[in-house]
Amino acid sequence: MEVAFTEWVPVTDSSSVGEVRRTALLAAQRLEFDETRSGEFALLATEASRNALIHGGGGQVVFSGLKDGRGALGYILAMDKGAGIPNVALAMSDGYSTAGTMGGGMGAMKRIASTLEIFTGRTGTVVLVQIGKVTPGDGLQIAGMAVPYPGERFCGDAWTVHRTPERTVALAVDGLGHGWEAAEAAQEAVATFRKRADSGPGDILGYVHDALKKTRGAVAAVAEIRPRDKTLVYAGIGNIAAVVLSGGASRSLVSHNGTLGVTIARIQEFKSDWPSDAVLVLHSDGLQSRWDLAPYPGLLARHPAVIGGVLLRDFRRQRDDASVIVIKAV
C-alpha cells in the first residue's frame, strides 16, 4: 500500500477552517476521488475542524491518504484539548448541532463517512472520519501520520507500509534534523523501501543505509508482521521507539545505535510472537518516550488512527518533526 500523503493543519481561528477545506480538496485530488466524493471529503473536514474550533477551543487536523491497486482511502483526524463531548449518543443523532455548523452535526457526518469514530474525555476529543475503503485481508488495521516541526514546510519524518495477505512490512524513518535536507533523507528511505519491500527488515535497512550515503542520514525501523504465523520481526537503527502492547502489558523492541547513511555498528533482526490482541506503536523522538495509555480507558479498542492521534496530541515534544505508526491485530 502506498502512502500518498500526510498533511497537518493547526486550527486556531476561523481562517484555519478555510485552510482545512483547501487541504482536504487537494488531498481528495491526490487520491483521485471523483467530484462527489471530493466534495464530501471537504465537507467532513470543514465540519470536523469547525467543531474542534468552536467546542474544543482549537486544535489540529491531520489528513492521511492511502492508495493502491485496490482503492483509495482518506482519513481526517480532528483533535482538540477541550472539555470533551458530554453526550456522544446525542451528538451523533441526525441533525444535532449546538452551533449551527454547516454539516448539520455529527449525524450528517456519520451518514456521509465510511467510518466515523469519536474518542472523548476530560483531555479532549479525537474525531476520526474515513472516506473510501481498502481491504487487504491481512487481519490488521494500520494508521500512520507524520507532521513537521512547527512552522516548517517540509517534514523530516516519514512512514510507509507494504501489505500482502501473508505479510505486512512497515517503515518508520526520521531524517536527521528537520527541514528540506531531513525530508530528502526520509523520502529516499521511503523510495528504497518500496523497491525492496519483499526483503526482510534487516536487509531493507541495509539497502536504506547504502541509499542514504548521499544524504545527511536518518534513523529508521522496519517491522514485519505475519498474522497467520503470529510472528513479528523487527530491526531498528537509532532512536525510533517500538512498543508492543498486549494483555495489559507493554514490551519495547530493541534498536541498535547508529545513523543510516553515516555509520552503523550492526543491523540485527529480532523475532517475537504477535499475539491476537497486539498493538504495535512505532514513533520518532518527536514524541516523548515515556507515554502511558492507562489514563485513557478504552483507547486500545479504538481504530489505530485514534490511538496515534492521542499520542500525537498529548505527547508531542513540539520541537521536532513527529511521526507515529499504529498497527493493530483485528
BELWOVEN-V31017 format. One record per residue. N is the residue number from 1. RES is the residue in three letters. SS is DSSP state (A for helix, B for strand, O for the rest). PSI is psi as a letter, one per 40 degrees, with the letter a starting at -180 (* if undefined). D_CENTER is the distance of its C-alpha to the mean C-alpha in whole Angstrom. Layout:
N,RES,SS,PSI,D_CENTER ; N,RES,SS,PSI,D_CENTER
//
This chain:
1,MET,O,h,14 ; 2,GLU,B,h,13 ; 3,VAL,B,h,10 ; 4,ALA,B,d,12 ; 5,PHE,B,i,10 ; 6,THR,B,h,8 ; 7,GLU,B,i,10 ; 8,TRP,B,h,11 ; 9,VAL,B,h,14 ; 10,PRO,B,i,16 ; 11,VAL,B,h,18 ; 12,THR,O,d,22 ; 13,ASP,O,a,24 ; 14,SER,A,d,25 ; 15,SER,A,d,25 ; 16,SER,A,d,21 ; 17,VAL,A,d,21 ; 18,GLY,A,d,23 ; 19,GLU,A,d,20 ; 20,VAL,A,d,18 ; 21,ARG,A,d,20 ; 22,ARG,A,d,20 ; 23,THR,A,d,17 ; 24,ALA,A,d,16 ; 25,LEU,A,d,19 ; 26,LEU,A,d,18 ; 27,ALA,A,d,15 ; 28,ALA,A,d,17 ; 29,GLN,A,d,20 ; 30,ARG,A,d,17 ; 31,LEU,O,e,17 ; 32,GLU,O,f,20 ; 33,PHE,O,i,21 ; 34,ASP,O,i,24 ; 35,GLU,A,d,26 ; 36,THR,A,d,26 ; 37,ARG,A,d,22 ; 38,SER,A,d,21 ; 39,GLY,A,d,23 ; 40,GLU,A,d,22 ; 41,PHE,A,d,18 ; 42,ALA,A,d,20 ; 43,LEU,A,d,21 ; 44,LEU,A,d,19 ; 45,ALA,A,d,17 ; 46,THR,A,d,20 ; 47,GLU,A,d,21 ; 48,ALA,A,d,18 ; 49,SER,A,d,18 ; 50,ARG,A,d,22 ; 51,ASN,A,d,21 ; 52,ALA,A,d,19 ; 53,LEU,A,d,22 ; 54,ILE,A,d,25 ; 55,HIS,A,d,24 ; 56,GLY,A,e,21 ; 57,GLY,O,e,23 ; 58,GLY,O,i,20 ; 59,GLY,B,b,17 ; 60,GLN,B,i,14 ; 61,VAL,B,h,12 ; 62,VAL,B,h,9 ; 63,PHE,B,h,9 ; 64,SER,B,h,7 ; 65,GLY,B,h,10 ; 66,LEU,B,h,11 ; 67,LYS,B,h,14 ; 68,ASP,B,a,17 ; 69,GLY,O,e,21 ; 70,ARG,O,e,20 ; 71,GLY,B,a,19 ; 72,ALA,B,i,16 ; 73,LEU,B,h,13 ; 74,GLY,B,h,12 ; 75,TYR,B,i,9 ; 76,ILE,B,h,11 ; 77,LEU,B,h,9 ; 78,ALA,B,h,13 ; 79,MET,B,h,13 ; 80,ASP,B,i,17 ; 81,LYS,O,f,19 ; 82,GLY,O,a,22 ; 83,ALA,O,e,24 ; 84,GLY,O,i,22 ; 85,ILE,O,h,23 ; 86,PRO,O,d,27 ; 87,ASN,O,g,27 ; 88,VAL,A,d,24 ; 89,ALA,A,d,27 ; 90,LEU,A,d,29 ; 91,ALA,A,d,26 ; 92,MET,A,e,25 ; 93,SER,O,i,28 ; 94,ASP,O,h,29 ; 95,GLY,O,e,30 ; 96,TYR,O,h,29 ; 97,SER,O,h,29 ; 98,THR,O,e,30 ; 99,ALA,O,e,30 ; 100,GLY,O,f,30 ; 101,THR,O,i,27 ; 102,MET,O,d,27 ; 103,GLY,O,e,25 ; 104,GLY,O,e,28 ; 105,GLY,O,i,25 ; 106,MET,A,d,23 ; 107,GLY,A,d,25 ; 108,ALA,A,d,25 ; 109,MET,A,d,21 ; 110,LYS,A,d,22 ; 111,ARG,A,d,24 ; 112,ILE,A,d,22 ; 113,ALA,O,i,19 ; 114,SER,O,d,18 ; 115,THR,B,h,16 ; 116,LEU,B,h,16 ; 117,GLU,B,h,15 ; 118,ILE,B,h,16 ; 119,PHE,B,h,16 ; 120,THR,B,i,19 ; 121,GLY,B,a,21 ; 122,ARG,O,d,23 ; 123,THR,O,e,20 ; 124,GLY,B,a,19 ; 125,THR,B,h,17 ; 126,VAL,B,h,13 ; 127,VAL,B,h,14 ; 128,LEU,B,h,12 ; 129,VAL,B,h,13 ; 130,GLN,B,h,13 ; 131,ILE,B,h,16 ; 132,GLY,B,i,17 ; 133,LYS,O,h,16 ; 134,VAL,O,h,16 ; 135,THR,O,g,18 ; 136,PRO,O,e,18 ; 137,GLY,O,f,20 ; 138,ASP,O,e,19 ; 139,GLY,O,f,18 ; 140,LEU,B,i,14 ; 141,GLN,B,h,11 ; 142,ILE,B,h,8 ; 143,ALA,B,i,4 ; 144,GLY,B,i,2 ; 145,MET,B,i,3 ; 146,ALA,B,h,7 ; 147,VAL,B,i,9 ; 148,PRO,O,i,13 ; 149,TYR,O,h,16 ; 150,PRO,O,h,17 ; 151,GLY,O,e,20 ; 152,GLU,O,i,19 ; 153,ARG,O,d,18 ; 154,PHE,O,i,17 ; 155,CYS,O,h,14 ; 156,GLY,O,e,15 ; 157,ASP,B,i,11 ; 158,ALA,B,i,10 ; 159,TRP,B,i,8 ; 160,THR,B,i,10 ; 161,VAL,B,i,11 ; 162,HIS,B,h,15 ; 163,ARG,B,h,16 ; 164,THR,O,i,19 ; 165,PRO,O,d,21 ; 166,GLU,O,d,22 ; 167,ARG,O,i,19 ; 168,THR,B,h,16 ; 169,VAL,B,h,15 ; 170,ALA,B,i,12 ; 171,LEU,B,h,12 ; 172,ALA,B,h,11 ; 173,VAL,B,i,13 ; 174,ASP,B,h,14 ; 175,GLY,B,i,17 ; 176,LEU,O,h,20 ; 177,GLY,O,a,20 ; 178,HIS,O,i,19 ; 179,GLY,O,a,20 ; 180,TRP,A,d,21 ; 181,GLU,A,d,22 ; 182,ALA,A,d,19 ; 183,ALA,A,d,17 ; 184,GLU,A,d,20 ; 185,ALA,A,d,19 ; 186,ALA,A,d,16 ; 187,GLN,A,d,16 ; 188,GLU,A,d,19 ; 189,ALA,A,d,18 ; 190,VAL,A,d,15 ; 191,ALA,A,d,18 ; 192,THR,A,d,20 ; 193,PHE,A,d,18 ; 194,ARG,A,d,18 ; 195,LYS,A,d,22 ; 196,ARG,A,e,22 ; 197,ALA,O,e,19 ; 198,ASP,O,e,22 ; 199,SER,O,i,23 ; 200,GLY,O,i,23 ; 201,PRO,A,d,20 ; 202,GLY,A,d,23 ; 203,ASP,A,d,25 ; 204,ILE,A,d,21 ; 205,LEU,A,d,21 ; 206,GLY,A,d,25 ; 207,TYR,A,d,24 ; 208,VAL,A,d,22 ; 209,HIS,A,d,24 ; 210,ASP,A,d,27 ; 211,ALA,A,d,25 ; 212,LEU,A,e,24 ; 213,LYS,A,e,27 ; 214,LYS,A,e,28 ; 215,THR,O,a,25 ; 216,ARG,O,e,25 ; 217,GLY,O,i,22 ; 218,ALA,B,i,19 ; 219,VAL,B,i,18 ; 220,ALA,B,i,16 ; 221,ALA,B,i,15 ; 222,VAL,B,h,15 ; 223,ALA,B,h,15 ; 224,GLU,B,h,17 ; 225,ILE,B,h,18 ; 226,ARG,B,g,21 ; 227,PRO,O,d,21 ; 228,ARG,O,d,24 ; 229,ASP,O,e,25 ; 230,LYS,O,f,23 ; 231,THR,B,i,23 ; 232,LEU,B,h,20 ; 233,VAL,B,h,21 ; 234,TYR,B,i,19 ; 235,ALA,B,h,20 ; 236,GLY,B,i,19 ; 237,ILE,B,h,21 ; 238,GLY,O,a,20 ; 239,ASN,O,f,18 ; 240,ILE,O,h,15 ; 241,ALA,B,i,15 ; 242,ALA,B,h,14 ; 243,VAL,B,h,15 ; 244,VAL,B,h,16 ; 245,LEU,B,h,17 ; 246,SER,B,h,20 ; 247,GLY,O,f,23 ; 248,GLY,O,e,23 ; 249,ALA,B,i,22 ; 250,SER,B,i,20 ; 251,ARG,B,h,21 ; 252,SER,B,i,19 ; 253,LEU,O,i,19 ; 254,VAL,O,h,22 ; 255,SER,O,i,21 ; 256,HIS,B,i,24 ; 257,ASN,O,i,25 ; 258,GLY,B,i,25 ; 259,THR,B,h,23 ; 260,LEU,B,h,23 ; 261,GLY,O,e,25 ; 262,VAL,O,c,27 ; 263,THR,B,h,28 ; 264,ILE,B,i,27 ; 265,ALA,O,d,30 ; 266,ARG,O,i,29 ; 267,ILE,O,h,26 ; 268,GLN,O,h,26 ; 269,GLU,O,i,24 ; 270,PHE,B,h,24 ; 271,LYS,B,h,24 ; 272,SER,B,i,24 ; 273,ASP,B,i,24 ; 274,TRP,O,g,21 ; 275,PRO,O,i,22 ; 276,SER,O,e,22 ; 277,ASP,O,e,20 ; 278,ALA,O,i,17 ; 279,VAL,B,h,14 ; 280,LEU,B,h,12 ; 281,VAL,B,h,10 ; 282,LEU,B,h,10 ; 283,HIS,B,i,10 ; 284,SER,O,i,12 ; 285,ASP,O,e,15 ; 286,GLY,O,e,13 ; 287,LEU,B,i,13 ; 288,GLN,O,i,16 ; 289,SER,O,d,17 ; 290,ARG,O,g,19 ; 291,TRP,O,i,17 ; 292,ASP,O,h,18 ; 293,LEU,O,e,17 ; 294,ALA,O,d,20 ; 295,PRO,O,e,21 ; 296,TYR,O,g,18 ; 297,PRO,O,h,21 ; 298,GLY,O,e,19 ; 299,LEU,A,d,15 ; 300,LEU,A,e,15 ; 301,ALA,A,e,16 ; 302,ARG,O,i,14 ; 303,HIS,O,i,11 ; 304,PRO,A,d,8 ; 305,ALA,A,d,6 ; 306,VAL,A,d,9 ; 307,ILE,A,d,9 ; 308,GLY,A,d,6 ; 309,GLY,A,d,7 ; 310,VAL,A,d,11 ; 311,LEU,A,d,10 ; 312,LEU,A,d,9 ; 313,ARG,A,d,12 ; 314,ASP,A,e,14 ; 315,PHE,A,e,14 ; 316,ARG,B,i,13 ; 317,ARG,O,d,16 ; 318,GLN,O,e,17 ; 319,ARG,O,f,19 ; 320,ASP,O,i,16 ; 321,ASP,O,i,13 ; 322,ALA,B,i,10 ; 323,SER,B,i,7 ; 324,VAL,B,h,5 ; 325,ILE,B,h,5 ; 326,VAL,B,h,7 ; 327,ILE,B,h,10 ; 328,LYS,B,h,12 ; 329,ALA,B,h,16 ; 330,VAL,O,*,17
//
